[in-house]
Structures are given as C-alpha cells and as structure tokens.
C-alpha cells in the first residue's frame, strides 16, 4: 500500500508507548513487529520513532519528569484540523483537559485529555508529521477502540468532540460495541467503543502482524504475556497481550 499522508478529523492517526525503559521496549517490539528505531535525541525528550520499512508507524517515550512511576501504556491520538476548538469542548462535554495545545517543533500541535470515565487520549493537529505513514498492514497499526464501562456516556462525549456516526454492533446487551465513522472515511469505521467492566477504561491499540501464532510465541519468548490464546474473529486472528512492562496491546493477523 502507498504511504498514508492524511487522516480525517476524529480518526486515530498516531499512537506512542510511554514506558519506563525505552531500550527494553525496543528489544521487545523490534522482533515482534519487525520495527527499526530512530532516537530523536535529548532535545525531543528521548522520543523514539518506530519504523516499518523505513516508514514512521508509532513512537516510544519515557515518562515525563516527575511521573517516573506512571504505568506503561499506549497513548492514542485522534486527528483534528482545529485543535483549539476540539480541546475547548472537552470540559463542557464532561471530560478533563490535562495538557493544553502546544507546539511540537516541525511536526504539529498536540493536547491530552481524559474522557468522563478517565480514559486518556491525545489530540493531534498535523504539521510536518501527519501521523502513521502506514496503516492496516504488517508492522503498522490496524485498529483502535475505547474500552469503557460507560457506553452511552462515552458515545455522547466523543460525539460532542467529533462528528462521529456511531453504529451499534451486536445486541447492545451481551455484546455492546459501537463502530464509529467520520466524514471522509467512506463506509469504513475509523475506530470503535467496547463496553467492558474489566479494569480501568482505556484506548487500545491493534498492531498488524504477518502470522498471529508466530507473534504469540515471540511475545512470550521476549518477556510479554498473552492475555488470551490466539483466536479467530471476522476481522482477523487476534493475540491480546501485554508487553514486558505491562502495556496492553492486541496483535492481529489481518484476513
């Protein structure tokens, strides 16, 4: 597939991992996903680009100063062409602004917030960096979803920020999932919301691999953990996992 150079407003466009040991993360994700790495240096806070076939697909970074004890976690960024407007809606919609819009030199503008159930998410207004240069192919992100116990609250909150068309999948009781589409994405949803009562609400990252079972073996060999054995779904063969630092991710062999 050709490199991706744009994302419609509301679509997850980037993800990075906050982790206490960036080198250990490189030692894990490199073999599992075939990534190479580009350290942007101290002037960028030790931020490291993850590359697949020379294309930027994700990032790694240490916790910010003063927050060294924060747990390892993947951060998902939603694209916006008007960061100030979207960030300004967070509080009035019931969320919590955390880090206001600021410039990332040569790349774009970003902000962080919590939704009403305290799932964290980022917002990204593209400049020189439009987001992941590959999507839905081995070595790149292929899906994102919000895991939360408060389905209706979450749907309403994010629909206030972006013009999502949210379609119920399943019966809404035993399996409560909404697929979210935005203008510019055609008939394909850009992300989803899954109602679950397990753990703290969070945005999850799916990363594509050529072979799910081989990837599952690598996860365990390299110090990660399988949350569940690989299983087949209509959207591919899935491997819910954690990395050695405990960050949650799902590896996916696309159909």
C-alpha positions in Angstrom: 0.0 0.0 0.0 1.2 3.6 -0.6 2.2 5.6 2.4 -0.6 7.3 4.4 -0.3 11.1 4.3 -3.6 12.2 5.9 -6.3 11.3 8.4 -9.9 12.7 8.6 -10.9 14.5 11.8 -11.7 12.0 14.6 -9.7 9.2 13.1 -6.9 7.7 15.3 -3.8 8.9 13.5 -0.9 8.0 15.8 0.0 6.0 18.9 3.0 6.1 21.2 4.1 4.0 24.1 5.0 5.6 27.4 7.3 3.1 29.1 9.9 3.3 31.9 12.6 1.5 29.8 12.6 2.5 26.2 15.5 0.2 25.4 13.6 -2.8 26.8 10.6 -1.8 24.7 12.8 -1.7 21.6 14.2 -5.2 22.4 10.6 -6.5 22.6 8.8 -4.6 19.8 11.6 -4.9 17.3 11.5 -8.7 17.0 7.7 -8.9 17.4 6.8 -6.4 14.8 10.0 -6.1 12.7 10.5 -2.5 13.7 13.6 -0.4 13.4 14.1 2.7 15.6 15.2 6.3 15.3 16.1 8.1 18.5 15.2 11.8 18.2 17.6 12.8 20.9 17.6 14.6 24.2 16.2 17.8 22.7 13.0 15.8 21.9 12.8 14.2 25.4 14.2 10.9 24.3 11.3 10.3 21.9 12.0 7.3 19.6 10.3 6.8 16.2 9.3 3.2 15.4 9.8 2.4 11.7 8.4 -0.3 9.5 10.1 -0.5 6.1 11.5 3.0 6.7 8.1 4.5 7.4 7.0 6.0 10.7 4.3 3.9 12.4 4.4 4.6 16.1 6.6 6.1 18.9 8.2 5.3 22.2 8.9 7.7 25.0 10.0 7.7 28.7 7.6 9.1 31.3 7.7 12.9 31.7 9.9 14.3 34.5 8.1 13.8 37.9 6.0 11.0 36.6 8.5 8.2 36.5 6.2 5.8 38.4 3.4 6.0 35.9 2.5 2.6 34.4 3.5 1.7 30.9 0.7 2.4 28.4 -0.1 3.0 24.8 -1.5 6.5 24.0 -3.9 7.0 21.1 -4.1 10.4 19.3 -7.2 11.5 17.4 -6.7 13.7 14.3 -8.1 17.2 14.3 -7.8 20.1 11.9 -8.8 22.5 14.7 -7.1 21.5 17.9 -8.2 24.6 19.9 -11.9 24.1 19.1 -11.9 20.4 19.9 -9.8 20.8 23.1 -12.1 23.6 24.2 -15.1 21.2 24.1 -13.6 18.6 26.5 -14.6 20.2 29.8 -18.1 21.3 28.7 -18.7 17.7 27.5 -17.8 16.2 30.9 -14.1 15.4 30.3 -11.0 16.8 31.9 -8.4 18.8 30.0 -4.9 17.7 31.0 -2.3 19.3 28.8 -3.3 22.2 26.7 -2.4 22.7 23.0 1.3 23.1 22.4 3.7 23.0 19.5 5.9 20.1 18.6 8.6 21.8 16.5 8.4 20.8 12.9 5.7 18.2 13.5 2.4 19.7 14.6 0.3 20.6 17.7 -0.9 18.3 20.4 -3.0 18.1 23.6 -4.0 15.5 26.1 -7.3 15.0 28.0 -9.4 12.5 30.0 -12.9 11.5 29.0 -15.7 11.3 31.7 -14.5 7.9 32.8 -10.8 9.0 32.9 -9.7 7.2 29.8 -6.8 9.3 28.5 -6.5 10.3 24.8 -4.4 12.6 22.7 -5.4 15.1 20.0 -3.1 15.8 17.1 -3.2 18.7 14.6 -0.8 17.8 11.8 2.0 19.9 10.6 5.1 18.2 9.2 4.0 14.9 10.8 0.6 13.8 9.6 0.5 10.6 11.6 1.4 6.9 10.9 2.7 6.6 7.4 1.4 3.0 7.1 -1.9 1.6 8.3 -3.6 -1.8 8.3 -0.6 -3.7 7.0 2.0 -5.9 8.9 4.2 -3.7 11.2 1.6 -0.9 11.5 -1.5 -0.1 13.5 -4.7 -1.6 12.1 -7.5 -0.6 14.6 -8.2 1.3 17.8 -11.1 1.0 20.3 -12.2 2.6 23.5 -12.8 0.0 26.3 -15.1 1.5 28.9 -18.0 0.5 31.3 -20.0 3.7 30.5 -21.1 3.0 26.9 -23.7 5.8 26.4 -21.6 8.4 28.3 -18.6 7.6 26.1 -20.5 7.7 22.9 -22.0 11.0 23.7 -18.7 12.6 24.9 -16.7 11.7 21.8 -19.7 12.5 19.5 -19.6 16.0 21.0 -15.9 16.4 20.0 -16.2 14.9 16.5 -19.0 14.3 14.0 -19.0 10.5 14.6 -21.7 8.4 13.2 -21.9 5.6 15.8 -23.5 2.3 14.7 -24.4 -0.4 17.2 -22.8 -3.8 16.6 -24.4 -6.8 18.3 -27.4 -6.8 20.6 -26.2 -3.9 22.8 -26.6 -6.1 25.9 -24.4 -9.2 26.0 -22.2 -7.6 23.4 -22.2 -3.8 23.3 -20.0 -2.3 20.6 -20.3 0.8 18.5 -18.4 1.3 15.3 -17.5 5.0 14.6 -17.4 6.6 11.2 -16.4 10.1 10.3 -16.9 12.3 7.1 -14.0 11.4 4.8 -13.8 7.8 5.9 -16.4 6.4 3.4 -18.2 3.3 4.7 -15.3 2.2 6.8 -15.3 2.9 10.6 -12.2 4.5 11.9 -12.4 3.1 15.5 -14.9 1.6 18.0 -16.2 1.6 21.5 -16.5 -1.6 23.5 -18.4 -1.8 26.8 -16.5 -3.8 29.3 -16.4 -3.8 33.1 -12.8 -5.1 33.3 -10.2 -2.7 34.6 -9.7 1.0 34.1 -11.1 2.5 30.9 -8.5 2.8 28.1 -8.0 3.2 24.4 -6.5 0.0 22.9 -4.1 -0.3 20.0 -4.2 -3.2 17.5 -0.9 -3.8 15.6 -0.8 -6.0 12.5 1.5 -9.0 12.1 2.0 -11.5 9.3 1.3 -14.5 11.5 -0.5 -14.4 14.8 0.8 -17.6 16.2 4.4 -16.8 15.4 3.8 -13.4 17.0 2.3 -15.0 20.1 5.4 -17.2 20.5 7.6 -14.2 20.2 5.6 -12.2 22.9 6.2 -15.0 25.4 9.8 -15.6 24.5 10.6 -11.9 24.8 9.0 -11.4 28.3 5.5 -10.4 27.4 2.3 -12.2 28.4 -0.7 -13.5 26.5 -4.0 -12.2 27.9 -5.7 -14.8 25.9 -4.6 -17.5 23.5 -4.7 -16.5 19.8 -8.3 -16.7 18.5 -10.1 -16.2 15.2 -12.6 -13.4 14.6 -14.3 -12.0 11.5 -11.6 -9.3 11.4 -8.6 -11.5 11.7 -6.7 -13.7 14.1 -6.2 -11.8 17.4 -3.5 -12.0 20.1 -4.4 -9.9 23.2 -1.1 -9.4 25.0 0.9 -7.2 27.4 4.5 -6.2 26.8 7.2 -6.9 29.4 6.4 -3.6 31.2 2.7 -4.4 31.3 1.4 -2.2 28.5 -1.7 -3.7 26.8 -1.8 -4.3 23.1 -3.5 -6.6 20.6 -1.6 -8.2 17.7 -3.7 -9.0 14.7 -3.2 -11.2 11.6 -5.5 -9.4 9.1 -7.8 -11.6 7.0 
